[in-house]
């Protein structure tokens, strides 16, 4: 499912909600989530999971094509950990 599919599904489930309003809701959610992660904040949605950021240290890697050594800089990556309730729903 992509973002436009999610917007259509929310609009279909809630007939009183226009598709453009569902789009605004989804955009606000993703923008808020992105902003919080950019400030290294943890976002927890009970029954769904936790969005967090992890720091990956700098390392030395190899280019698989030619075997050349490449320096990979440290970076911060987004991370999602599924909640227990979501795991239980999936593994029913």
Rosetta silent file (secondary structure, phi, psi, omega in degrees, C-alpha in Angstrom):
SEQUENCE: XXXXXXXXXXXXXXXXXXXXXXXXXXXXXXXXXXXXXXXXXXXXXXXXXXXXXXXXXXXXXXXXXXXXXXXXXXXXXXXXXXXXXXXXXXXX
SCORE:     score description
SCORE:     0.000 S_00000001
   1 L     0.000  132.493  176.061    0.000    0.000    0.000 S_00000001
   2 L  -107.324 -177.694 -174.004    1.360    3.414   -0.872 S_00000001
   3 H   -60.767  -43.797 -179.142    0.342    6.874    0.342 S_00000001
   4 H   -67.088  -35.152  175.616   -2.371    7.441   -2.287 S_00000001
   5 H   -63.953  -40.605  178.804   -3.887    4.001   -1.564 S_00000001
   6 H   -63.560  -41.890  178.617   -3.990    4.876    2.134 S_00000001
   7 H   -62.199  -44.852  179.500   -5.735    8.185    1.399 S_00000001
   8 H   -63.897  -42.338 -179.071   -8.358    6.453   -0.756 S_00000001
   9 H   -64.276  -42.409  178.306   -8.931    3.757    1.864 S_00000001
  10 H   -64.628  -41.133  178.798   -9.422    6.327    4.658 S_00000001
  11 H   -65.719  -35.059  179.126  -11.813    8.330    2.471 S_00000001
  12 H   -73.302  -35.973  179.337  -13.805    5.159    1.651 S_00000001
  13 H   -70.726  -33.454 -179.508  -14.025    4.050    5.285 S_00000001
  14 L  -113.905   88.644 -175.165  -15.197    7.526    6.346 S_00000001
  15 L   -63.779  -20.705  178.383  -17.786    8.649    3.770 S_00000001
  16 L   -78.797   -6.846 -177.352  -18.240   12.021    5.521 S_00000001
  17 L  -103.202  123.665  176.373  -14.565   12.768    4.840 S_00000001
  18 L   -72.041  156.279 -178.967  -13.546   14.142    1.445 S_00000001
  19 H   -62.932  -36.103  179.021  -10.482   12.677   -0.207 S_00000001
  20 H   -67.298  -32.190  176.905   -8.678   16.035   -0.047 S_00000001
  21 H   -71.214  -40.430  176.378   -9.306   16.157    3.727 S_00000001
  22 H   -62.126  -37.610  177.620   -7.965   12.612    4.144 S_00000001
  23 H   -63.374  -42.731  178.265   -4.911   13.713    2.154 S_00000001
  24 H   -63.014  -41.299  179.835   -4.361   16.662    4.506 S_00000001
  25 H   -61.761  -47.635 -179.803   -4.641   14.377    7.541 S_00000001
  26 H   -63.754  -41.975  179.212   -2.086   11.918    6.152 S_00000001
  27 H   -63.624  -41.301  178.066    0.281   14.747    5.160 S_00000001
  28 H   -63.805  -42.474  179.613    0.075   16.310    8.628 S_00000001
  29 H   -60.934  -50.337 -177.575    0.760   12.928   10.235 S_00000001
  30 H   -67.509  -37.462  177.399    3.810   12.203    8.078 S_00000001
  31 H   -65.343  -41.255  178.547    5.156   15.740    8.397 S_00000001
  32 H   -65.497  -42.908  177.764    4.795   15.635   12.186 S_00000001
  33 H   -62.072  -45.609  179.532    6.457   12.212   12.325 S_00000001
  34 H   -63.571  -41.866  179.804    9.325   13.381   10.093 S_00000001
  35 H   -63.813  -43.014  179.865    9.815   16.558   12.129 S_00000001
  36 H   -64.470  -43.000  179.402    9.932   14.623   15.404 S_00000001
  37 H   -66.740  -33.918  178.795   12.451   12.120   14.010 S_00000001
  38 H   -67.431  -22.622  176.498   14.602   14.942   12.646 S_00000001
  39 L   -95.778   15.566  179.934   14.829   16.271   16.226 S_00000001
  40 L    60.345   32.676  177.183   15.884   12.775   17.445 S_00000001
  41 L   -94.748  152.668  178.093   12.571   12.289   19.249 S_00000001
  42 L   -94.093  135.739  178.648   10.894    8.940   19.742 S_00000001
  43 E  -117.920  117.481 -177.559    7.325    8.537   18.435 S_00000001
  44 E  -113.940  124.979  176.259    5.269    5.794   20.073 S_00000001
  45 E  -113.607  105.446 -176.029    1.869    4.723   18.731 S_00000001
  46 L   -56.339  134.523  179.572    0.281    2.329   21.229 S_00000001
  47 L    81.806   -4.305 -179.571   -0.823   -0.917   19.616 S_00000001
  48 L  -120.785  -63.585  179.812    1.203   -0.181   16.472 S_00000001
  49 E   166.149 -171.024 -176.538    4.867    0.447   17.187 S_00000001
  50 E  -125.039  130.281  172.172    7.681    2.879   17.865 S_00000001
  51 E  -100.620  130.151 -177.931    9.490    5.132   15.392 S_00000001
  52 E  -145.864  174.190  175.393   12.973    6.054   16.549 S_00000001
  53 E  -120.003  146.397  177.163   16.353    7.056   15.158 S_00000001
  54 E  -126.438  146.848  177.832   19.621    5.172   15.472 S_00000001
  55 E   -98.616  127.635  174.372   23.124    6.396   14.900 S_00000001
  56 E  -101.205  127.059 -178.532   25.349    4.301   12.682 S_00000001
  57 L   -72.122  158.714  175.691   29.032    4.831   13.305 S_00000001
  58 L   -64.862  148.448 -178.924   31.513    5.550   10.529 S_00000001
  59 E  -153.137  169.982  175.497   33.086    2.431    9.043 S_00000001
  60 E  -105.597  128.720 -179.376   35.251    1.108    6.270 S_00000001
  61 E  -126.875  175.512  178.395   33.442   -0.904    3.588 S_00000001
  62 E  -122.297  139.662  173.859   34.299   -2.465    0.248 S_00000001
  63 L   -72.741  120.665 -176.537   32.809   -1.761   -3.161 S_00000001
  64 L   -66.709  -22.495 -179.831   31.427   -5.158   -4.270 S_00000001
  65 L   -71.097  -48.598 -173.555   32.152   -4.440   -7.957 S_00000001
  66 L  -122.400   -0.855  177.489   35.866   -3.828   -7.727 S_00000001
  67 L    77.043    8.653 -179.515   36.812   -4.504   -4.092 S_00000001
  68 L   -69.893  144.127  178.436   37.994   -0.932   -3.494 S_00000001
  69 E   -77.174  133.106 -177.999   37.978    0.294    0.105 S_00000001
  70 E  -128.926  133.863  175.725   35.357    2.986    0.745 S_00000001
  71 E   -87.247  121.897  178.750   34.955    5.138    3.858 S_00000001
  72 E  -102.484  120.348 -177.394   31.301    5.270    4.926 S_00000001
  73 L   -72.506  162.107  175.989   30.559    8.307    7.152 S_00000001
  74 L   -68.385  151.124 -179.533   28.459    8.090   10.308 S_00000001
  75 E  -154.208  161.691  177.263   24.766    8.739    9.808 S_00000001
  76 E  -108.530  129.318 -177.129   21.451    8.759   11.598 S_00000001
  77 E  -121.955  148.563  174.959   18.769    6.430   10.231 S_00000001
  78 E   -74.572  151.002 -176.566   15.053    6.055   11.019 S_00000001
  79 E  -141.992  138.460  177.440   14.048    2.829   12.731 S_00000001
  80 E  -121.625  130.223  176.119   10.661    1.173   13.332 S_00000001
  81 E  -119.015  120.645 -176.569   10.017   -1.400   16.023 S_00000001
  82 E   -70.780  140.686  178.095    6.669   -3.164   15.837 S_00000001
  83 L   -78.602  161.582 -177.849    4.540   -3.277   18.982 S_00000001
  84 H   -61.439  -41.344 -179.646    3.362   -6.496   20.619 S_00000001
  85 H   -62.616  -39.018  178.383   -0.304   -5.903   19.708 S_00000001
  86 H   -67.996  -40.697  177.126    0.628   -5.469   16.044 S_00000001
  87 H   -60.103  -41.824 -179.966    2.749   -8.639   16.087 S_00000001
  88 H   -65.417  -38.807  178.406   -0.178  -10.535   17.582 S_00000001
  89 H   -65.198  -39.657 -178.734   -2.575   -9.212   14.896 S_00000001
  90 H   -71.303  -38.590 -175.273   -0.198  -10.236   12.107 S_00000001
  91 L   -92.199   19.927  178.294    0.549  -13.673   13.536 S_00000001
  92 L   -63.149    0.000    0.000   -3.100  -14.617   14.157 S_00000001
